[in-house]
């Protein structure tokens, strides 16, 4: 696995990947089990941090005013 994948995955999660970079990542994910595991680790971390941020907003604003800060990307690649 190439070391640049960490940065590429993070850029993708942040919505900063170009179409070409996204296509390259998706192709690599379909071919490399170790990379898929790393990708899932990043996605799980991102979702967990988002859930914690949402909980902090609810706690700060009260239970009757729910604000979602973290949303899944509509253009996410298939889940591996």
MOGI-V488776 format. One record per pair of residues at least 6 apart in sequence whose C-alpha atoms are under 6 Angstrom apart, sorted by the first residue. I is the first residue (numbers start at 1). J is the second residue. D is the distance in whole Angstrom. If there is no record, write none. Layout:
BEGIN
I_J_D + I_J_D
END
This chain:
BEGIN
11_17_6 + 29_36_5 + 50_70_5 + 54_68_6 + 54_69_6 + 58_66_6
END
